[in-house]
Amino acid sequence: MNSLQLQILDLLNEDARRSSDLLATLLGRDKSEVEEAIAELEADNVIVKYAAVVNWSKVHDDSVTALIEVQITPEKVHGFDAIAEKIYRCPEVKSVFLMSGAYDLLVEVEGQSLKEVASFVSNKLSPIDRVLSTKTNFILKKYKQDGIIFEEKQEDNRLMISP
């Protein structure tokens, strides 16, 4: 990966809506050079998707997000990969991460209620062969995600009252 590609990735990571014209201006390069670099990054699957970071609690408060710690016994040939694939193919699953530490996989799940997430854990996740245990943690409030602070602390503009 060359320096131009890394700079483009940094700029798009900050704001994926930046046009190739703007990127070229910011980097002091030709638009065609920037577009070629972006096309390579997309072809190599380095840039997978352009997405917005949404504060869903401002849109609707009825969905539930859980982070589930999963302990598994890896398969002899495929290790963790085959089990992770079974899990990430479920439509409720937003993310799956291989972890070091007390558990093997961290699974992010979204549902319409606590009951729906619990049903996913008991009916789909736990029965998977080689899943040893799960621990479900529900997200109560998001303060910051992907480097974006959702709610800035409001300044206290009240006047001081002294005795």
N, C-alpha and C positions, 0 to 999 in steps of 0.2 A: 504494500500500500504506500502510495507516495504522499508527499507533503500536501499537495493540493487536495487530494481526496480526504485526508484527515481534517483539513480546514473546512471543507465543505460539510463533512459530517458534523463537526462542532457547530457550525452555523445553522444547519438544518435541525439539529437536536434542540437548539434554543428556540427556533421558530420554523416549523416545517412549511409555512406558507411563503417563505422567501422565494421570489422568482429567480430564475437563472440570470436575468438582467441585474438584479440587486446583488446576488452572490458575486457576479463578475466584477461589479463596481467595488464591493467590499474587499475583494481579494486582489484587485488590480490586474485582472486577467480578461481575456476575450470571452464573450458569451459562449462561443462554440466550444472552447476549451473546457469551460465549466459544464456545459451540457454533455460533452463526451465523457467527462469524469463521472457525472451522475449516472449516465447510461451504463457505464462499466460497473459502478457500485450496485445498481439495480440488477444487472445481469448476473453478478457474482453473489446475489442474495445477501449483500451487506445491508443495503437499504431494502427492508422487507415491506414496509408500509408507511404511509404518511398519516399521522393521527393527531387528533386534538386531545388535550387533557381536559376532561369535563368534571366539574364539581357536581356530581349527580345529586347530592343532598339538596342543592338549590332547585333541582328539577322535580324530583319526587323523593319522598322519605320512606317509601314502603318496601324497598328492596333490602336484602340482607347480604352482607359479604362476610365470608368466613375464611380463615387461614387454618388449614388442617395439616397437622404434623403427622406424617405417616412413616412407620417403621416397616421395612420389608426385608425379606430374604432374597438377595439377588439370584437370578438364574445363572446356571453354570456357563452357558454359551453367550447369552445376551446381556448379562449383568442386570443393571437397573433399567436399561433402555426399553425393553419389551414391556415391563410393568408400567413404566412411565407413559408409554404410548397408549396402553389400555385406559389409563386414567385421563390423559389429555384429549382423548377422542370423545369423552362424554361432553354433551353440550353445556352442562352447568359449569364446567371447569374453565376458568379464565386464564390461569397460569399454573405451571408445574416447574419446580426447581429441584435439582439434586443438591443436597446440602451436606455439609460436614457437621459433626456434633452428635447430639442426642437422638436425632431422627434422620431419615434418609431423604424423604421428599417433603417439600412444602407445596401444598395444593391450595390455590385460591379458587373459591367457589362462590357463585352468586345465585341467589334464589329470591322468591317473592315473600318468603316467611322463614322463621326459625324452623318450623316444621318441615318445610320443603328441603332445607339444607340437611336437617337431621335424617330425613328419608333418603337423601342421596348417600349419606355416609353409611347408613345401615343396610340399604338395599343394593347399592351399586359399588361403593368403595370397599367396605369391609369384606364382602364375599370374594373379592379378587384373590386368586391363588397367590400365596406368598406375602400377602399383607398380614403383618403380625399385630399391629395396633395402630389406633388413630387417636389424635387429641385435637378437638375442634375449639378454635378461638374465634369469637365473633368480633368483628370490627364495629366499635360503637361510634367512632367519629374519626374522620380523616383530617389531620391538620396540614399535612404536606405530602405531596406525591410527585414523583419525577422532578423534584427540585422546585415545584410550584407550591407556594404557601396559599392555602385556601382562604383563610380568614386572618387578615392582618389585625394585630392588637389595636384596639381603639384607644386613643389618648384620652386621659381623664382631664376634661377641660373645666372641671368645677373649681370654684374659688376656694382658697383656704379660709377656714374660719378659725380664729384664735380666741382663746378664752379671755 
